[in-house]
Structure formats: C-alpha cells, structure tokens
Amino acid sequence: MKYLNLLLLLPFVGLLWMPLYDRADPVLFGFPFFYWYQFAWVPVTSVIIWIVWKKGHDA
C-alpha cells in the first residue's frame, strides 16, 4: 500500500516542475500549452486519488 501512495506524488511533481510546461506551444483549442497542461491534471489527479483510495479501501 505504501508504494501505491507514491502515485499521489505524480500530480505534485508534474505541476511543480515548471520548466516542463513553461511554453506556449502546442496550442489546443486556442489555449496555450501552459494552461491546458495544468487543466489536464485535474481529471488525472482525480483518477489517481480514486485508484489509491479504492486499492487502500479494498486492502
């Protein structure tokens, strides 16, 4: 279970490491990469939290 909790670090690291997404290209539906990359983490983080909760609840 402890290793599964490490999944919770993915959104933290993905958003903390700003040089990864500090650019304008590629553009998606008129939004620069900087914005849609951050918005994309919202559902991804929700799924990660659900997976960790579900596996921890079943254990």
N, CA, C and O atoms as a Tripos MOL2 file, in Angstrom:
@<TRIPOS>MOLECULE
protein
  236   235    59     0     0
PROTEIN
NO_CHARGES

@<TRIPOS>ATOM
      1 N           0.8240   -1.2040    0.0000 N.3       1 MET1
      2 CA          0.0000    0.0000    0.0000 C.3       1 MET1
      3 C           0.8590    1.2560    0.0000 C.2       1 MET1
      4 O           0.4840    2.2620   -0.6020 O.2       1 MET1
      5 N           2.0020    1.2090    0.6660 N.am      2 LYS2
      6 CA          2.8680    2.3840    0.7160 C.3       2 LYS2
      7 C           3.3460    2.7890   -0.6710 C.2       2 LYS2
      8 O           3.4510    3.9760   -0.9790 O.2       2 LYS2
      9 N           3.6350    1.7940   -1.5060 N.am      3 TYR3
     10 CA          4.1010    2.0910   -2.8570 C.3       3 TYR3
     11 C           2.9920    2.6980   -3.7040 C.2       3 TYR3
     12 O           3.2520    3.5290   -4.5740 O.2       3 TYR3
     13 N           1.7850    2.2930   -3.4540 N.am      4 LEU4
     14 CA          0.6510    2.8490   -4.1890 C.3       4 LEU4
     15 C           0.4570    4.3260   -3.8450 C.2       4 LEU4
     16 O           0.0300    5.1100   -4.6930 O.2       4 LEU4
     17 N           0.7630    4.7000   -2.6310 N.am      5 ASN5
     18 CA          0.6510    6.1070   -2.2320 C.3       5 ASN5
     19 C           1.6290    7.0000   -2.9820 C.2       5 ASN5
     20 O           1.4230    8.2110   -3.0640 O.2       5 ASN5
     21 N           2.6780    6.4240   -3.5230 N.am      6 LEU6
     22 CA          3.6310    7.2150   -4.3010 C.3       6 LEU6
     23 C           2.9950    7.7630   -5.5760 C.2       6 LEU6
     24 O           3.4880    8.7360   -6.1460 O.2       6 LEU6
     25 N           1.9140    7.1470   -6.0240 N.am      7 LEU7
     26 CA          1.1860    7.6830   -7.1780 C.3       7 LEU7
     27 C           0.6870    9.0960   -6.9120 C.2       7 LEU7
     28 O           0.5420    9.8970   -7.8360 O.2       7 LEU7
     29 N           0.4260    9.3950   -5.6540 N.am      8 LEU8
     30 CA         -0.0640   10.7210   -5.3030 C.3       8 LEU8
     31 C           0.9850   11.8100   -5.5260 C.2       8 LEU8
     32 O           0.6520   12.9950   -5.5520 O.2       8 LEU8
     33 N           2.2240   11.4240   -5.6820 N.am      9 LEU9
     34 CA          3.2810   12.3930   -5.9520 C.3       9 LEU9
     35 C           3.3210   12.8260   -7.4150 C.2       9 LEU9
     36 O           3.8840   13.8740   -7.7320 O.2       9 LEU9
     37 N           2.7370   12.0420   -8.3010 N.am     10 LEU10
     38 CA          2.7720   12.3780   -9.7280 C.3      10 LEU10
     39 C           2.2070   13.7580  -10.0470 C.2      10 LEU10
     40 O           2.8840   14.5390  -10.7160 O.2      10 LEU10
     41 N           1.0000   14.0940   -9.5990 N.am     11 PRO11
     42 CA          0.4940   15.4360   -9.9000 C.3      11 PRO11
     43 C           1.3380   16.5360   -9.2550 C.2      11 PRO11
     44 O           1.5360   17.6010   -9.8400 O.2      11 PRO11
     45 N           1.8210   16.2720   -8.0710 N.am     12 PHE12
     46 CA          2.6440   17.2550   -7.3700 C.3      12 PHE12
     47 C           3.9120   17.5620   -8.1660 C.2      12 PHE12
     48 O           4.2420   18.7240   -8.4000 O.2      12 PHE12
     49 N           4.6130   16.5150   -8.5760 N.am     13 VAL13
     50 CA          5.8450   16.6900   -9.3390 C.3      13 VAL13
     51 C           5.5510   17.2320  -10.7300 C.2      13 VAL13
     52 O           6.2770   18.0930  -11.2280 O.2      13 VAL13
     53 N           4.4920   16.7360  -11.3580 N.am     14 GLY14
     54 CA          4.1370   17.1890  -12.6990 C.3      14 GLY14
     55 C           3.8020   18.6560  -12.7800 C.2      14 GLY14
     56 O           4.0360   19.2900  -13.8090 O.2      14 GLY14
     57 N           3.2590   19.2080  -11.7140 N.am     15 LEU15
     58 CA          2.9240   20.6310  -11.7020 C.3      15 LEU15
     59 C           3.9960   21.4810  -11.0340 C.2      15 LEU15
     60 O           4.0720   22.6850  -11.2810 O.2      15 LEU15
     61 N           4.8100   20.8820  -10.2030 N.am     16 LEU16
     62 CA          5.8560   21.6370   -9.5240 C.3      16 LEU16
     63 C           7.0340   21.9250  -10.4460 C.2      16 LEU16
     64 O           7.6700   22.9730  -10.3360 O.2      16 LEU16
     65 N           7.3220   21.0030  -11.3480 N.am     17 TRP17
     66 CA          8.4590   21.1510  -12.2480 C.3      17 TRP17
     67 C           8.0490   22.0290  -13.4260 C.2      17 TRP17
     68 O           7.7020   21.5300  -14.4970 O.2      17 TRP17
     69 N           8.0950   23.3210  -13.2150 N.am     18 MET18
     70 CA          7.5630   24.2880  -14.1650 C.3      18 MET18
     71 C           8.2780   24.3270  -15.5200 C.2      18 MET18
     72 O           7.6100   24.5880  -16.5200 O.2      18 MET18
     73 N           9.5800   24.0880  -15.6190 N.am     19 PRO19
     74 CA         10.2030   24.1010  -16.9550 C.3      19 PRO19
     75 C           9.5960   23.0730  -17.9140 C.2      19 PRO19
     76 O           9.7540   23.1900  -19.1290 O.2      19 PRO19
     77 N           8.9140   22.0850  -17.3810 N.am     20 LEU20
     78 CA          8.2740   21.0830  -18.2250 C.3      20 LEU20
     79 C           7.1500   21.6770  -19.0670 C.2      20 LEU20
     80 O           6.9410   21.2450  -20.2010 O.2      20 LEU20
     81 N           6.4360   22.6410  -18.5450 N.am     21 TYR21
     82 CA          5.2740   23.1690  -19.2590 C.3      21 TYR21
     83 C           5.2830   24.6840  -19.4160 C.2      21 TYR21
     84 O           4.2460   25.2760  -19.7190 O.2      21 TYR21
     85 N           6.4080   25.3090  -19.2190 N.am     22 ASP22
     86 CA          6.5120   26.7660  -19.3440 C.3      22 ASP22
     87 C           6.7720   27.1600  -20.7990 C.2      22 ASP22
     88 O           7.8550   27.6320  -21.1440 O.2      22 ASP22
     89 N           5.7660   26.9590  -21.6380 N.am     23 ARG23
     90 CA          5.8510   27.3290  -23.0450 C.3      23 ARG23
     91 C           4.4470   27.5020  -23.5980 C.2      23 ARG23
     92 O           3.4690   27.1210  -22.9550 O.2      23 ARG23
     93 N           4.3470   28.0670  -24.7700 N.am     24 ALA24
     94 CA          3.0450   28.3510  -25.3660 C.3      24 ALA24
     95 C           2.6100   27.2690  -26.3570 C.2      24 ALA24
     96 O           1.4130   27.0450  -26.5370 O.2      24 ALA24
     97 N           3.5520   26.6080  -26.9900 N.am     25 ASP25
     98 CA          3.2100   25.5920  -27.9970 C.3      25 ASP25
     99 C           3.3190   24.2100  -27.3970 C.2      25 ASP25
    100 O           4.2000   24.0040  -26.5620 O.2      25 ASP25
    101 N           2.5120   23.2720  -27.7490 N.am     26 PRO26
    102 CA          1.4430   23.2920  -28.7370 C.3      26 PRO26
    103 C           0.1520   23.8960  -28.1710 C.2      26 PRO26
    104 O          -0.1040   23.8410  -26.9690 O.2      26 PRO26
    105 N          -0.6280   24.4560  -29.0470 N.am     27 VAL27
    106 CA         -1.8970   25.0800  -28.6840 C.3      27 VAL27
    107 C          -3.0090   24.0580  -28.8900 C.2      27 VAL27
    108 O          -3.0210   23.3380  -29.8880 O.2      27 VAL27
    109 N          -3.9340   23.9980  -27.9540 N.am     28 LEU28
    110 CA         -5.0700   23.0800  -28.0300 C.3      28 LEU28
    111 C          -6.3530   23.8700  -27.8600 C.2      28 LEU28
    112 O          -6.5910   24.4390  -26.7950 O.2      28 LEU28
    113 N          -7.1810   23.9130  -28.8930 N.am     29 PHE29
    114 CA         -8.4390   24.6730  -28.8850 C.3      29 PHE29
    115 C          -8.2130   26.1370  -28.5180 C.2      29 PHE29
    116 O          -9.0470   26.7470  -27.8490 O.2      29 PHE29
    117 N          -7.1020   26.6940  -28.9490 N.am     30 GLY30
    118 CA         -6.8000   28.0880  -28.6890 C.3      30 GLY30
    119 C          -6.1230   28.3560  -27.3570 C.2      30 GLY30
    120 O          -5.7440   29.4940  -27.0770 O.2      30 GLY30
    121 N          -5.9650   27.3380  -26.5350 N.am     31 PHE31
    122 CA         -5.3070   27.5040  -25.2410 C.3      31 PHE31
    123 C          -3.8270   27.1440  -25.3630 C.2      31 PHE31
    124 O          -3.4930   26.1010  -25.9240 O.2      31 PHE31
    125 N          -2.9470   27.9840  -24.8530 N.am     32 PRO32
    126 CA         -1.5200   27.6420  -24.8590 C.3      32 PRO32
    127 C          -1.2570   26.4220  -23.9810 C.2      32 PRO32
    128 O          -2.0300   26.1050  -23.0770 O.2      32 PRO32
    129 N          -0.1660   25.7580  -24.2660 N.am     33 PHE33
    130 CA          0.2030   24.5450  -23.5380 C.3      33 PHE33
    131 C           0.2450   24.7830  -22.0320 C.2      33 PHE33
    132 O          -0.1680   23.9270  -21.2500 O.2      33 PHE33
    133 N           0.7430   25.9470  -21.6330 N.am     34 PHE34
    134 CA          0.8550   26.2720  -20.2070 C.3      34 PHE34
    135 C          -0.4680   26.0800  -19.4720 C.2      34 PHE34
    136 O          -0.4840   25.5710  -18.3510 O.2      34 PHE34
    137 N          -1.5740   26.4810  -20.0910 N.am     35 TYR35
    138 CA         -2.8840   26.3970  -19.4430 C.3      35 TYR35
    139 C          -3.5070   25.0090  -19.5600 C.2      35 TYR35
    140 O          -3.9770   24.4540  -18.5670 O.2      35 TYR35
    141 N          -3.5120   24.4430  -20.7770 N.am     36 TRP36
    142 CA         -4.2160   23.1690  -20.8950 C.3      36 TRP36
    143 C          -3.4690   22.0330  -20.2210 C.2      36 TRP36
    144 O          -4.0860   21.0390  -19.8390 O.2      36 TRP36
    145 N          -2.1620   22.1510  -20.0660 N.am     37 TYR37
    146 CA         -1.4170   21.1360  -19.3230 C.3      37 TYR37
    147 C          -1.8750   21.1020  -17.8610 C.2      37 TYR37
    148 O          -2.0720   20.0280  -17.2930 O.2      37 TYR37
    149 N          -2.0410   22.2780  -17.2580 N.am     38 GLN38
    150 CA         -2.4940   22.3420  -15.8710 C.3      38 GLN38
    151 C          -3.9290   21.8510  -15.7370 C.2      38 GLN38
    152 O          -4.2550   21.1320  -14.7920 O.2      38 GLN38
    153 N          -4.7800   22.2310  -16.6690 N.am     39 PHE39
    154 CA         -6.1750   21.7630  -16.6330 C.3      39 PHE39
    155 C          -6.2650   20.2510  -16.8380 C.2      39 PHE39
    156 O          -7.1530   19.6030  -16.2830 O.2      39 PHE39
    157 N          -5.3650   19.6940  -17.6180 N.am     40 ALA40
    158 CA         -5.3780   18.2420  -17.8640 C.3      40 ALA40
    159 C          -5.0720   17.4600  -16.5920 C.2      40 ALA40
    160 O          -5.4990   16.3140  -16.4550 O.2      40 ALA40
    161 N          -4.3490   18.0580  -15.6730 N.am     41 TRP41
    162 CA         -4.0220   17.3660  -14.4270 C.3      41 TRP41
    163 C          -5.2230   17.2230  -13.4940 C.2      41 TRP41
    164 O          -5.2080   16.3750  -12.6020 O.2      41 TRP41
    165 N          -6.2450   18.0250  -13.6830 N.am     42 VAL42
    166 CA         -7.4110   17.9510  -12.7840 C.3      42 VAL42
    167 C          -8.0870   16.5790  -12.8670 C.2      42 VAL42
    168 O          -8.2300   15.9310  -11.8300 O.2      42 VAL42
    169 N          -8.5110   16.1010  -14.0420 N.am     43 PRO43
    170 CA         -9.1120   14.7620  -14.0700 C.3      43 PRO43
    171 C          -8.1050   13.6470  -13.8070 C.2      43 PRO43
    172 O          -8.4550   12.6240  -13.2200 O.2      43 PRO43
    173 N          -6.8580   13.8360  -14.2350 N.am     44 VAL44
    174 CA         -5.8320   12.8170  -13.9810 C.3      44 VAL44
    175 C          -5.6140   12.6580  -12.4800 C.2      44 VAL44
    176 O          -5.5120   11.5370  -11.9810 O.2      44 VAL44
    177 N          -5.5450   13.7530  -11.7750 N.am     45 THR45
    178 CA         -5.3750   13.7010  -10.3200 C.3      45 THR45
    179 C          -6.5760   13.0480   -9.6490 C.2      45 THR45
    180 O          -6.4170   12.2810   -8.7000 O.2      45 THR45
    181 N          -7.7630   13.3450  -10.1320 N.am     46 SER46
    182 CA         -8.9670   12.7220   -9.5690 C.3      46 SER46
    183 C          -8.9360   11.2090   -9.7420 C.2      46 SER46
    184 O          -9.2900   10.4690   -8.8240 O.2      46 SER46
    185 N          -8.5170   10.7530  -10.9070 N.am     47 VAL47
    186 CA         -8.4350    9.3090  -11.1500 C.3      47 VAL47
    187 C          -7.3650    8.6750  -10.2710 C.2      47 VAL47
    188 O          -7.5740    7.5880   -9.7320 O.2      47 VAL47
    189 N          -6.2370    9.3290  -10.1210 N.am     48 ILE48
    190 CA         -5.1700    8.8010   -9.2640 C.3      48 ILE48
    191 C          -5.6410    8.6990   -7.8180 C.2      48 ILE48
    192 O          -5.4030    7.6890   -7.1540 O.2      48 ILE48
    193 N          -6.2990    9.7280   -7.3360 N.am     49 ILE49
    194 CA         -6.8160    9.6920   -5.9590 C.3      49 ILE49
    195 C          -7.8350    8.5660   -5.7980 C.2      49 ILE49
    196 O          -7.8260    7.8640   -4.7860 O.2      49 ILE49
    197 N          -8.7080    8.3880   -6.7800 N.am     50 TRP50
    198 CA         -9.7040    7.3170   -6.7170 C.3      50 TRP50
    199 C          -9.0300    5.9500   -6.7020 C.2      50 TRP50
    200 O          -9.4380    5.0690   -5.9450 O.2      50 TRP50
    201 N          -8.0040    5.7620   -7.5300 N.am     51 ILE51
    202 CA         -7.2990    4.4710   -7.5670 C.3      51 ILE51
    203 C          -6.6500    4.1790   -6.2220 C.2      51 ILE51
    204 O          -6.7690    3.0670   -5.7080 O.2      51 ILE51
    205 N          -5.9690    5.1540   -5.6490 N.am     52 VAL52
    206 CA         -5.3060    4.9510   -4.3580 C.3      52 VAL52
    207 C          -6.3410    4.6880   -3.2700 C.2      52 VAL52
    208 O          -6.1330    3.8250   -2.4170 O.2      52 VAL52
    209 N          -7.4340    5.4090   -3.2900 N.am     53 TRP53
    210 CA         -8.4860    5.1990   -2.2950 C.3      53 TRP53
    211 C          -9.1140    3.8080   -2.4430 C.2      53 TRP53
    212 O          -9.3180    3.1030   -1.4550 O.2      53 TRP53
    213 N          -9.4160    3.4210   -3.6860 N.am     54 LYS54
    214 CA        -10.0750    2.1340   -3.9370 C.3      54 LYS54
    215 C          -9.1650    0.9750   -3.5310 C.2      54 LYS54
    216 O          -9.6180    0.0350   -2.8780 O.2      54 LYS54
    217 N          -7.9080    1.0320   -3.9040 N.am     55 LYS55
    218 CA         -6.9920   -0.0540   -3.5570 C.3      55 LYS55
    219 C          -6.7230   -0.0640   -2.0460 C.2      55 LYS55
    220 O          -6.5660   -1.1370   -1.4620 O.2      55 LYS55
    221 N          -6.6700    1.0760   -1.4220 N.am     56 GLY56
    222 CA         -6.4630    1.1340    0.0260 C.3      56 GLY56
    223 C          -7.6800    0.6820    0.7950 C.2      56 GLY56
    224 O          -7.5650    0.0830    1.8640 O.2      56 GLY56
    225 N          -8.8570    0.9710    0.2430 N.am     57 HIS57
    226 CA        -10.1100    0.5650    0.8780 C.3      57 HIS57
    227 C         -10.3070   -0.9500    0.7740 C.2      57 HIS57
    228 O         -10.8560   -1.5650    1.6870 O.2      57 HIS57
    229 N          -9.8660   -1.5490   -0.3240 N.am     58 ASP58
    230 CA        -10.0200   -2.9810   -0.5230 C.3      58 ASP58
    231 C          -8.9970   -3.7940    0.2750 C.2      58 ASP58
    232 O          -9.2160   -4.9720    0.5550 O.2      58 ASP58
    233 N          -7.8920   -3.1640    0.6330 N.am     59 ALA59
    234 CA         -6.8170   -3.8960    1.3120 C.3      59 ALA59
    235 C          -7.1650   -4.1980    2.7550 C.2      59 ALA59
    236 O          -6.3680   -4.8090    3.4680 O.2      59 ALA59
@<TRIPOS>BOND
     1     1     2 1
     2     2     3 1
     3     3     4 2
     4     3     5 am
     5     5     6 1
     6     6     7 1
     7     7     8 2
     8     7     9 am
     9     9    10 1
    10    10    11 1
    11    11    12 2
    12    11    13 am
    13    13    14 1
    14    14    15 1
    15    15    16 2
    16    15    17 am
    17    17    18 1
    18    18    19 1
    19    19    20 2
    20    19    21 am
    21    21    22 1
    22    22    23 1
    23    23    24 2
    24    23    25 am
    25    25    26 1
    26    26    27 1
    27    27    28 2
    28    27    29 am
    29    29    30 1
    30    30    31 1
    31    31    32 2
    32    31    33 am
    33    33    34 1
    34    34    35 1
    35    35    36 2
    36    35    37 am
    37    37    38 1
    38    38    39 1
    39    39    40 2
    40    39    41 am
    41    41    42 1
    42    42    43 1
    43    43    44 2
    44    43    45 am
    45    45    46 1
    46    46    47 1
    47    47    48 2
    48    47    49 am
    49    49    50 1
    50    50    51 1
    51    51    52 2
    52    51    53 am
    53    53    54 1
    54    54    55 1
    55    55    56 2
    56    55    57 am
    57    57    58 1
    58    58    59 1
    59    59    60 2
    60    59    61 am
    61    61    62 1
    62    62    63 1
    63    63    64 2
    64    63    65 am
    65    65    66 1
    66    66    67 1
    67    67    68 2
    68    67    69 am
    69    69    70 1
    70    70    71 1
    71    71    72 2
    72    71    73 am
    73    73    74 1
    74    74    75 1
    75    75    76 2
    76    75    77 am
    77    77    78 1
    78    78    79 1
    79    79    80 2
    80    79    81 am
    81    81    82 1
    82    82    83 1
    83    83    84 2
    84    83    85 am
    85    85    86 1
    86    86    87 1
    87    87    88 2
    88    87    89 am
    89    89    90 1
    90    90    91 1
    91    91    92 2
    92    91    93 am
    93    93    94 1
    94    94    95 1
    95    95    96 2
    96    95    97 am
    97    97    98 1
    98    98    99 1
    99    99   100 2
   100    99   101 am
   101   101   102 1
   102   102   103 1
   103   103   104 2
   104   103   105 am
   105   105   106 1
   106   106   107 1
   107   107   108 2
   108   107   109 am
   109   109   110 1
   110   110   111 1
   111   111   112 2
   112   111   113 am
   113   113   114 1
   114   114   115 1
   115   115   116 2
   116   115   117 am
   117   117   118 1
   118   118   119 1
   119   119   120 2
   120   119   121 am
   121   121   122 1
   122   122   123 1
   123   123   124 2
   124   123   125 am
   125   125   126 1
   126   126   127 1
   127   127   128 2
   128   127   129 am
   129   129   130 1
   130   130   131 1
   131   131   132 2
   132   131   133 am
   133   133   134 1
   134   134   135 1
   135   135   136 2
   136   135   137 am
   137   137   138 1
   138   138   139 1
   139   139   140 2
   140   139   141 am
   141   141   142 1
   142   142   143 1
   143   143   144 2
   144   143   145 am
   145   145   146 1
   146   146   147 1
   147   147   148 2
   148   147   149 am
   149   149   150 1
   150   150   151 1
   151   151   152 2
   152   151   153 am
   153   153   154 1
   154   154   155 1
   155   155   156 2
   156   155   157 am
   157   157   158 1
   158   158   159 1
   159   159   160 2
   160   159   161 am
   161   161   162 1
   162   162   163 1
   163   163   164 2
   164   163   165 am
   165   165   166 1
   166   166   167 1
   167   167   168 2
   168   167   169 am
   169   169   170 1
   170   170   171 1
   171   171   172 2
   172   171   173 am
   173   173   174 1
   174   174   175 1
   175   175   176 2
   176   175   177 am
   177   177   178 1
   178   178   179 1
   179   179   180 2
   180   179   181 am
   181   181   182 1
   182   182   183 1
   183   183   184 2
   184   183   185 am
   185   185   186 1
   186   186   187 1
   187   187   188 2
   188   187   189 am
   189   189   190 1
   190   190   191 1
   191   191   192 2
   192   191   193 am
   193   193   194 1
   194   194   195 1
   195   195   196 2
   196   195   197 am
   197   197   198 1
   198   198   199 1
   199   199   200 2
   200   199   201 am
   201   201   202 1
   202   202   203 1
   203   203   204 2
   204   203   205 am
   205   205   206 1
   206   206   207 1
   207   207   208 2
   208   207   209 am
   209   209   210 1
   210   210   211 1
   211   211   212 2
   212   211   213 am
   213   213   214 1
   214   214   215 1
   215   215   216 2
   216   215   217 am
   217   217   218 1
   218   218   219 1
   219   219   220 2
   220   219   221 am
   221   221   222 1
   222   222   223 1
   223   223   224 2
   224   223   225 am
   225   225   226 1
   226   226   227 1
   227   227   228 2
   228   227   229 am
   229   229   230 1
   230   230   231 1
   231   231   232 2
   232   231   233 am
   233   233   234 1
   234   234   235 1
   235   235   236 2
@<TRIPOS>SUBSTRUCTURE
     1 MET1         2 RESIDUE 1 A MET
     2 LYS2         6 RESIDUE 1 A LYS
     3 TYR3        10 RESIDUE 1 A TYR
     4 LEU4        14 RESIDUE 1 A LEU
     5 ASN5        18 RESIDUE 1 A ASN
     6 LEU6        22 RESIDUE 1 A LEU
     7 LEU7        26 RESIDUE 1 A LEU
     8 LEU8        30 RESIDUE 1 A LEU
     9 LEU9        34 RESIDUE 1 A LEU
    10 LEU10       38 RESIDUE 1 A LEU
    11 PRO11       42 RESIDUE 1 A PRO
    12 PHE12       46 RESIDUE 1 A PHE
    13 VAL13       50 RESIDUE 1 A VAL
    14 GLY14       54 RESIDUE 1 A GLY
    15 LEU15       58 RESIDUE 1 A LEU
    16 LEU16       62 RESIDUE 1 A LEU
    17 TRP17       66 RESIDUE 1 A TRP
    18 MET18       70 RESIDUE 1 A MET
    19 PRO19       74 RESIDUE 1 A PRO
    20 LEU20       78 RESIDUE 1 A LEU
    21 TYR21       82 RESIDUE 1 A TYR
    22 ASP22       86 RESIDUE 1 A ASP
    23 ARG23       90 RESIDUE 1 A ARG
    24 ALA24       94 RESIDUE 1 A ALA
    25 ASP25       98 RESIDUE 1 A ASP
    26 PRO26      102 RESIDUE 1 A PRO
    27 VAL27      106 RESIDUE 1 A VAL
    28 LEU28      110 RESIDUE 1 A LEU
    29 PHE29      114 RESIDUE 1 A PHE
    30 GLY30      118 RESIDUE 1 A GLY
    31 PHE31      122 RESIDUE 1 A PHE
    32 PRO32      126 RESIDUE 1 A PRO
    33 PHE33      130 RESIDUE 1 A PHE
    34 PHE34      134 RESIDUE 1 A PHE
    35 TYR35      138 RESIDUE 1 A TYR
    36 TRP36      142 RESIDUE 1 A TRP
    37 TYR37      146 RESIDUE 1 A TYR
    38 GLN38      150 RESIDUE 1 A GLN
    39 PHE39      154 RESIDUE 1 A PHE
    40 ALA40      158 RESIDUE 1 A ALA
    41 TRP41      162 RESIDUE 1 A TRP
    42 VAL42      166 RESIDUE 1 A VAL
    43 PRO43      170 RESIDUE 1 A PRO
    44 VAL44      174 RESIDUE 1 A VAL
    45 THR45      178 RESIDUE 1 A THR
    46 SER46      182 RESIDUE 1 A SER
    47 VAL47      186 RESIDUE 1 A VAL
    48 ILE48      190 RESIDUE 1 A ILE
    49 ILE49      194 RESIDUE 1 A ILE
    50 TRP50      198 RESIDUE 1 A TRP
    51 ILE51      202 RESIDUE 1 A ILE
    52 VAL52      206 RESIDUE 1 A VAL
    53 TRP53      210 RESIDUE 1 A TRP
    54 LYS54      214 RESIDUE 1 A LYS
    55 LYS55      218 RESIDUE 1 A LYS
    56 GLY56      222 RESIDUE 1 A GLY
    57 HIS57      226 RESIDUE 1 A HIS
    58 ASP58      230 RESIDUE 1 A ASP
    59 ALA59      234 RESIDUE 1 A ALA
